[in-house]
Amino acid sequence: MPSSFSGRRHELGQNHLIDRGVAARIVDLVPPGAVLELGAGDGALTRLLAGRPWPVTAVELDPARVGSLRRGLGHGVRVVHADMLRFPLAGDHHVVSNVPFGITTALLRRLLSQPSWATAVLLLQWEVARKRAAVGGTTLLTASWWPWFGFELAGRVPAAAFRPRPAVDGGLLVVRRRAAPLVDPGQRGAYQRLVRTAFAGDRLLPALRRMPGAARWAAVERVPRSVRPRDLPAEAWASLHRAVTDARAARSC
C-alpha cells in the first residue's frame, strides 16, 4: 500500500479541502517566503499560494492531479509527482499541508527531524492538532521536540469543509522553528531519552527516580510528586534536562 494518496480513491484519510474561506485562512498563516506544499490534491491551497510573490513547489502523488495542476497553474508553480513521505525536504522554505489523516504521525516525525524549514502550517484532525499544541497537556511527541519548535493551535475547521466529508473536524496546527533553541541541538538524543523515560510512568518524579539531578531539580523548582509528564511546559523540560546533564557531568569528574 502506498504511504499517501494514490489515484482518486479515498485512502488513508485523504479529504480534499473545498472551502475557499478555510483555504484563505491557511494561506494567511504562511509567512512570507518560498513554500513547499505537501499533498497538493486538487490545488485548493496551491492556487492561492501561487498568487503570492514567492516560489511554490507543490508535491502530489496522484499522476492525474499532477497533470491537472501543471496545466492549470502554468510555470508559476513547480508541481512534482512524488510521495510526501519521501520527497526531500531540504531548503529554505515554509511547509503547508492538508495532511492525510492516516499518515499524520509519520509526516510530523519526518518534518521535525529535518533541519531547514522555518514554519509549517498543517491541517490535521482536530483532536490531533489539539494534542500536538499541548492543549490540556502535552504528549511524548510534542515534549520530545519542544526545545526546537513551538506548536500553536490556530483554529478549527468544520468537517463540511472537506470532500469526502470526514467523521471529525479538522484543526490548524502551526509549527515554528525556534530562533533560539531551549536545548542545544547536539543534545537532542540525550534530551529525547530523558523525555521517553519520563513518559514511561504515570508520574514524573517516580519515573525519573534513578535519573541523577532530577530530585534536586524538583526540589529547587518546587515540583510536587503528583505532577505528570503531560503537565510540564517546554521551559521546564529544558531546565530538567540541564539539571540532569549537569549532575551527570559532576559524577564523571
C-alpha positions as CSV (number, residue, x, y, z in Angstrom):
1,M,0.0,0.0,0.0
2,P,1.4,3.5,-0.8
3,S,2.1,5.8,2.1
4,S,-0.1,8.6,0.9
5,F,-2.9,9.3,-1.5
6,S,-2.8,7.4,-4.8
7,G,-5.2,7.6,-7.7
8,R,-8.6,9.0,-7.0
9,R,-9.6,6.6,-4.3
10,H,-10.2,7.7,-0.7
11,E,-7.2,6.2,1.1
12,L,-5.5,6.8,4.4
13,G,-7.8,9.6,5.4
14,Q,-7.3,11.9,2.4
15,N,-10.0,14.6,2.5
16,H,-9.8,17.4,0.0
17,L,-10.4,20.9,1.0
18,I,-13.3,22.6,-0.8
19,D,-14.0,25.6,1.4
20,R,-12.3,28.7,-0.1
21,G,-12.6,30.7,3.1
22,V,-10.7,28.0,5.0
23,A,-8.1,27.8,2.3
24,A,-7.6,31.6,2.5
25,R,-7.2,31.3,6.3
26,I,-4.5,28.7,5.9
27,V,-2.5,30.7,3.3
28,D,-2.8,33.8,5.6
29,L,-0.9,31.8,8.3
30,V,2.1,31.2,6.0
31,P,4.9,33.7,6.5
32,P,6.5,35.5,3.5
33,G,8.9,33.3,1.6
34,A,9.2,30.2,-0.6
35,V,6.7,27.4,0.2
36,L,6.7,23.7,-0.1
37,E,3.2,22.2,-0.3
38,L,2.9,18.5,0.6
39,G,-0.1,16.8,-0.9
40,A,-1.5,19.5,-3.3
41,G,-4.6,17.4,-4.2
42,D,-6.9,19.5,-6.4
43,G,-5.0,22.7,-5.8
44,A,-7.3,24.5,-3.3
45,L,-4.2,25.8,-1.4
46,T,-1.8,25.8,-4.4
47,R,-3.8,28.3,-6.4
48,L,-3.8,30.8,-3.5
49,L,-0.1,30.2,-2.8
50,A,0.6,30.8,-6.5
51,G,-0.8,34.3,-6.1
52,R,2.0,35.3,-3.6
53,P,5.3,36.7,-4.9
54,W,7.4,33.8,-3.7
55,P,8.3,30.4,-5.3
56,V,5.9,27.4,-4.7
57,T,6.7,23.8,-5.0
58,A,3.7,21.5,-4.9
59,V,4.1,17.8,-4.2
60,E,1.3,15.4,-5.3
61,L,1.3,11.6,-5.7
62,D,-1.7,11.2,-7.9
63,P,-0.5,11.5,-11.5
64,A,-3.8,12.6,-12.9
65,R,-3.9,15.5,-10.4
66,V,-0.3,16.3,-11.1
67,G,-1.2,16.8,-14.8
68,S,-4.2,18.9,-14.0
69,L,-2.2,21.1,-11.6
70,R,0.5,21.6,-14.2
71,R,-2.0,22.6,-16.9
72,G,-3.9,24.9,-14.6
73,L,-1.1,26.6,-12.9
74,G,1.4,27.0,-15.7
75,H,5.0,27.8,-15.0
76,G,4.4,29.8,-11.8
77,V,4.4,26.7,-9.6
78,R,6.7,23.7,-9.7
79,V,4.5,20.7,-9.5
80,V,6.3,17.5,-8.5
81,H,5.0,13.9,-8.9
82,A,6.2,12.4,-5.6
83,D,5.3,10.9,-2.3
84,M,5.3,13.5,0.5
85,L,6.9,11.0,2.9
86,R,9.8,10.5,0.6
87,F,10.2,13.9,-1.1
88,P,13.4,15.7,0.0
89,L,12.6,18.5,2.5
90,A,15.9,20.4,2.5
91,G,15.8,24.0,1.6
92,D,14.9,27.4,2.9
93,H,11.1,27.4,2.8
94,H,7.9,27.1,4.7
95,V,5.8,24.0,4.6
96,V,2.0,23.8,4.0
97,S,-0.1,20.6,4.0
98,N,-3.6,19.3,4.3
99,V,-2.3,16.1,5.8
100,P,-3.9,12.8,5.0
101,F,-5.2,11.5,8.4
102,G,-3.6,8.1,8.0
103,I,0.0,9.5,7.8
104,T,-0.2,12.3,10.3
105,T,2.3,11.0,12.8
106,A,4.7,9.7,10.2
107,L,4.8,13.1,8.4
108,L,5.2,15.1,11.7
109,R,8.1,12.9,12.8
110,R,9.7,13.4,9.4
111,L,9.2,17.2,9.3
112,L,10.5,17.7,12.8
113,S,13.7,15.7,12.1
114,Q,14.6,18.0,9.1
115,P,16.9,20.9,9.8
116,S,15.9,23.6,7.3
117,W,12.3,24.7,7.0
118,A,11.1,27.6,9.2
119,T,7.3,27.3,9.6
120,A,4.8,24.5,8.9
121,V,1.1,25.2,8.6
122,L,-0.7,21.8,8.9
123,L,-4.3,20.9,8.6
124,L,-4.8,17.8,10.8
125,Q,-7.7,16.1,12.7
126,W,-9.0,18.4,15.4
127,E,-8.0,16.3,18.3
128,V,-4.6,15.6,16.9
129,A,-4.0,19.3,16.4
130,R,-5.0,20.0,20.0
131,K,-2.7,17.3,21.3
132,R,0.3,18.5,19.3
133,A,-0.3,22.1,20.6
134,A,-0.4,20.7,24.1
135,V,-3.9,21.9,24.8
136,G,-4.9,20.1,28.0
137,G,-1.4,18.7,28.5
138,T,1.5,17.7,26.3
139,T,2.3,14.4,24.6
140,L,5.5,12.4,24.2
141,L,5.9,13.6,20.6
142,T,5.4,17.3,21.4
143,A,7.6,17.2,24.5
144,S,10.3,15.5,22.5
145,W,10.6,18.4,20.1
146,W,9.6,21.4,22.2
147,P,13.1,22.7,22.7
148,W,13.4,23.3,19.0
149,F,9.8,24.0,17.9
150,G,6.8,25.9,19.1
151,F,3.4,24.4,18.5
152,E,0.3,26.6,18.1
153,L,-3.4,25.7,17.6
154,A,-4.6,28.2,15.0
155,G,-8.3,27.2,14.6
156,R,-10.9,24.6,14.0
157,V,-12.0,23.5,10.5
158,P,-15.5,22.0,10.2
159,A,-15.9,18.6,8.6
160,A,-18.2,20.2,6.0
161,A,-15.1,22.0,4.5
162,F,-13.9,18.7,3.1
163,R,-14.9,16.2,0.4
164,P,-15.3,13.4,1.1
165,R,-16.6,14.6,4.4
166,P,-14.7,13.1,7.3
167,A,-16.3,12.0,10.6
168,V,-14.4,14.6,12.6
169,D,-13.4,18.3,12.3
170,G,-10.0,19.4,11.3
171,G,-7.6,21.6,13.2
172,L,-4.9,24.1,12.1
173,L,-1.5,23.5,13.7
174,V,1.3,26.0,13.2
175,V,4.8,24.7,14.0
176,R,7.6,27.3,14.2
177,R,11.3,26.5,14.5
178,R,12.7,28.4,17.5
179,A,15.2,31.1,16.6
180,A,17.0,30.3,19.9
181,P,16.6,26.6,20.9
182,L,15.9,25.8,24.5
183,V,18.3,22.8,24.3
184,D,21.5,22.6,22.2
185,P,20.7,20.6,19.0
186,G,23.7,18.4,19.8
187,Q,22.0,17.3,23.0
188,R,18.8,16.1,21.1
189,G,19.4,12.4,21.6
190,A,20.1,12.7,25.4
191,Y,17.1,15.1,25.8
192,Q,14.7,12.8,24.0
193,R,15.9,9.8,26.0
194,L,15.0,11.7,29.1
195,V,11.6,12.5,27.8
196,R,10.9,8.9,26.9
197,T,12.0,7.8,30.4
198,A,9.7,10.4,32.0
199,F,6.7,9.3,29.9
200,A,7.2,5.7,30.7
201,G,5.5,6.3,34.0
202,D,2.3,7.9,35.1
203,R,4.0,10.4,37.5
204,L,7.1,12.4,36.5
205,L,9.3,12.1,39.6
206,P,8.8,8.3,40.3
207,A,9.6,7.7,36.6
208,L,12.9,9.7,37.0
209,R,13.9,8.3,40.4
210,R,17.1,6.8,39.0
211,M,18.0,9.9,37.0
212,P,20.8,11.9,38.6
213,G,19.8,15.5,39.3
214,A,16.1,15.0,38.9
215,A,15.3,15.0,42.6
216,R,17.3,18.2,43.2
217,W,15.7,19.8,40.2
218,A,12.3,19.0,41.6
219,A,13.2,20.5,45.0
220,V,14.6,23.7,43.5
221,E,11.7,24.1,41.2
222,R,9.1,23.0,43.8
223,V,7.7,20.4,41.6
224,P,5.3,18.1,43.6
225,R,5.4,14.3,43.3
226,S,1.8,14.4,41.9
227,V,3.0,16.1,38.6
228,R,2.6,14.1,35.5
229,P,4.9,14.4,32.4
230,R,2.0,15.9,30.5
231,D,1.9,18.8,32.9
232,L,5.4,20.2,32.2
233,P,5.8,23.2,29.9
234,A,8.6,23.5,27.4
235,E,10.9,25.6,29.6
236,A,10.6,23.1,32.5
237,W,11.6,20.2,30.2
238,A,14.7,22.2,29.2
239,S,15.6,23.1,32.8
240,L,15.1,19.4,33.8
241,H,17.5,18.3,31.0
242,R,20.1,20.9,32.1
243,A,19.9,19.6,35.7
244,V,20.3,16.0,34.7
245,T,23.2,16.8,32.3
246,D,25.0,18.9,35.0
247,A,24.5,16.1,37.6
248,R,26.0,13.5,35.2
249,A,28.9,15.7,34.4
250,A,29.6,16.3,38.1
251,R,29.6,12.5,38.7
252,S,32.1,11.9,36.0
253,C,34.6,14.4,37.4
